Amino acid sequence: MADFIFFNSYLILFCPLLSFVVIGLGHLRSDNTFVGKFAITLSALSCGYALITALTYFIAVMGHGQGDVYPAKMALDSAWLNFSPTLTANMGIYLDPISVMMLIVVSVISLLVNIYSVGYMKGDPSFNRFFSLLALFSFSMLGLVVSSNILQMFVFWELVGVSSYALIGFWYEKPSAVAASKKAFIMTRFADAFFLLGILLVSFQSGSFSFQILNSPETAALLNKNFLFAGMSINMLTLGTLLIFCGGWGKSAMFPLHVWLPDAMEGPTPVSSIIHSATMVVAGVYLTARMFPLFAASESTLFVIQCIGAFTALFAAVIAITQMDIKRILAFSTLSQLGYMIFSLGAAKVCAEGGHHESSINILGYSAAMYHVFTHAFFKCMLFLGAGAIIHAVHSNDILKMGGLKSLMPKTYWSLLAACLAIAGVFPLSGFWSKDAILLASLQSGHYITFLVGLMTGALTAFYMFRFFFLIFHGEARSELHDVHEDPWMTWPIIILTIPTLFAGLLEHFFIIHVVPPQLDEAAHFVHPSWLPWIATLAAVLGIGSAWLLYGKGKTETAARLKDMFGSVYTLVYNKFYVDEVWLFITHKILFNCIAAPIKWFDRKVVDGSMDLTGWLLQVGGKGIRFSQNGQLQFYLGVTLVGVFMFFFLG
Amino acid sequence: MNGPFLLTMIWVVPFITALACLPVRVDDHQRIKMISLIGNLINLLLVTILTCKFITVSAAQPVADGAVASLFHFTYKVGWLKMMNIEYNIGVDAISVLMMLLTAIVIFCGVLASWNVNNQAKEFFVLLNVLVAGVYGVFVSIDLFTFFLFYEIAVLPMYLLIGLWGTGRKEYASMKLTLMLVAGSAFILAGILALYFESGLNSFDLQTLSQHHFSDSFQYIFFPIIFLGFGVLGAIFPFHTWSPDGHASAPTAVSMLHAGVLMKLGGYGCLRVGMYLMPEGAQMWMDFFLILVTINVLYGAFGAIRQTDLKYITAYSSVSHCGLVLFGFTAMTFTGIKGGVLQMISHGLMTALFFCLIGMIYGRTHTRTVSEMGGLMKVMPFLSVAYVIVGLAGLGLPGLSGFVAEANVFVGSFSNPGTLNRICTVLAVLSIVVTAVYVLRAVNDLVNGPIKKQFATLTDASLLEKVPVTILLICLFGMGILPGWIVELVNNAVHPIFNNLMR
């Protein structure tokens, strides 16, 4: 029975694919709700089957592994692309705790976003295109999470990238949306080129793409050697894992490749909600977790991961404080939370200065990151859906133009309150537990700076989320609002999402015990300092409190005064530290003007010019010869005479 | 129908088609087009039958492990010019079969795409069919002399086709293209004759020649001559400059056929004549050519960024992508060579579709300058979506043919452990970012953004125009999603070439 269910797990992917093809190719016109219902039905089937598979996995596989670890299950694996007699890329479905967890997250959120979109996109002339692209995304993302090998992951990695591209630029007549889509695709593509190099390196050394082989200690040992390049000694394991991580660097928008994510908010809000907060952007985290045993073998890689994660978490949180666009605040918040997940994975490496735990792994870092992926997906998705409902009602993205929406949109108000409390890390909501686990992991592993950064970011998160919340819902309306209402298609998914937001904390024990990396020895037991939850809560309360002081009841005056006090700093932060401008400089000034333009000139003038020159020389030569063969006897006679005279004199 | 007869038919049918057009009244365009279409449809069927037959035959007679001689099927040999022992000697292996399939698809679509050629249509289609006959002839020939003969038949009509039916600076472009290609041909002819006389076997038979071991010094001189000679047609740097001008001036079907199939003759010749007959020469010269084609890959991609004409963008991207074909070959690994062959097929389909779409778009907007267009998605969704898809194929999106080929090329070149190879692989892989930049720039300027007023009334593709686009799209997706059988076939054909190279 279990095998039968596993064997048919391709249905999870097949349903959205079918939806994509039918809606995309079929001329299903005019009747919008029919298309919506069709998409929802297939999404529901996919989601239902994903849940069945997950349940079967937890029931059937439980107890077959050693201790609490669930063994991986290869549900399907068939050859796809044969590279050489020894190297073949497969397409498969690989079930283990993290892929099953992601299957649930992706399919549930996809279903809810589909329902929501029927309301949100109502009346849009490209309604069908939207649903077909959304289905393409679901298919690609589900394919990504169940990948059995790294090449398959790359395939779906690119496909989620392209569906993200198409959906960011969904309103293709809007130049800003088009520019944002291009930026997102090229930035992630830039990272993916390094990812591809990493795949080439690692798979060449190990002779396989399969995660099971790549994650084995043998591969790590095989890769762990140095080679000399330009006088530097480079460790191949570190190089390979860092290159692979580059893929995640771009996809999860870590600094300095983060600039595409805020711009990606130009897409329709349901898209921001599913792709740019809940699922696709955590692909980088997922990739790191998927390859964790290999990554963990390299100390430097985990160190880089930790630094970049912690820095991005703080950096994005600081920017989020100053932003005014409702979706951009959430985008920076996503960046910051992704930073949490990434540094949590990096913090799994226990600091060597502890002495007896030298180079061991604290698996809590891994479990906590996965747990945060899970909880964050739901509450962040909900925040975005809520923001979408507000934008839909207010027709503006500017939080300064909102205010006083509490009485007008009560359902949204209460749901978003739950989400804001969750992301701020208030007991007992889901965010509290996962953040607590992350902080604990970094504390246990001895990364005190990272721990402090995490704590500080926590306080900032609470502050900017409640700044967002108070400015939108409290006080008086700051602009004229017409016809504000809540659409049931949009309200219900938000309400449903409050369930995991409120109760996912119950799963903490499950995640910490069962969602652990494969093929790693259990590290020593760590203590759990009892003061940690109090400190974390204190940070959250501090953040919420200061937000209340500045923006409670919808006031903005105090904040405006503060803003004037820190004028230049504020401008710097408000302009996102000018990272976008640096990228613009690199692409336009350097890439276009200093490389591409000279090459164009060189090609036309030098290469092509030399070809033309050759032709010209031949022509001139031909004319010269023609002159000597012009058929005039006098000329021939003259030349002969000159020759005779020359012989005469020379002789 | 037995194999050799089928092979002969495949190159004879286009000639017959060309002849059949001759007695038709000059202004009866419709009939001429129908004759061409039917002729090419028949050929498409014949090639499909050939492919099916070939799959069964090659499954029954697999290439032996460690074989060093290419296994040709459906061979047939009859003496022709006894004096020099030139034979009509035909046969196919998987590479040539796939290339013929590609040719058949591209030309069938090309005829449909040139349905609106009304200026001297008779001459146009006659020349087009002669050209196609030459292309098929190259792929069925085992005898190097007939190989060269067909090669010239394929190259020369291009002069008239571009010079008469082209646009822009057509005389200049056609002259340049023809002269450069003929200069390449001179190299090839010299190389082939040198092979013939040096071997002393009194034979142009590829298989016979491959048994002969040419001395190292001979190979050292003549390998680059042959490789460059074919390389000119494969747009090798710095002999690629005929390509942008030529493609930009050529009429749609000619661009399609030229970039889609003819440029592949270059790669095909490099592999079949250059690397297969002179493995030691290949070993000696590979580093040099590796550097050249790496320049090709990057240079073409960067060159495309600043172009403003759609055809120039595509032509430079062809330079980059054809560079990847040779890049795969110069990797000197099994996977690399296979990747090069796959890239020939993939690029053929892709670039044919590119030029096909550009022709249709140009026919409506009467401009090819990207900055003057915009928002075409609104008025011609079919063409725009097709353009986006083929653009994505160009940047190597998985699920489309480009990825399958590029993945093989990159894996193959990375598995050559030489330091230079590694560096070049890194550079070539990074070129995919540049590709993404120019593809997306073109796509965004073309199909996205607000629609210009003068284009607001344009119409989408007609049913007749949708047919070739759809066929090519299906091929792109088919190869991208289910690459299995093509890869399997190519594997069989590449094994002996690779073994021979490593002997």
Interface residues (C-beta under 8 A of the other chain):
Chain A: A79 W80 L81 N82 F83 S84 P85 L87 A89 L151 F154 V155 F156 E158 L159 V162 G169 Y172 E173 P175 V178 A179 S181 K182 F185 I186 R189 F190 D192 A193 L196 L197 L200 L201 S203 F204 T587 L591 F592 I595 A596 A597 I599 K600 D603 V607 D608 S610 M611 D612 G615
Chain B: K176 L179 M180 F237 P238 F239 H240 T241 W242 D245 Y299 F302 G303 I305 R306 Q307 T333 F334 T335 G375 M377 K378 L392 L395 L397 P398 G399 F403 V404 A407 N408 F410 V411 G412 F414 S415 T425 V426 V429 L430 I432 V433 A436 V437 L440 R441 N444 V447 N448 G449 P450 I451 P483 G484 V487 E488 N491
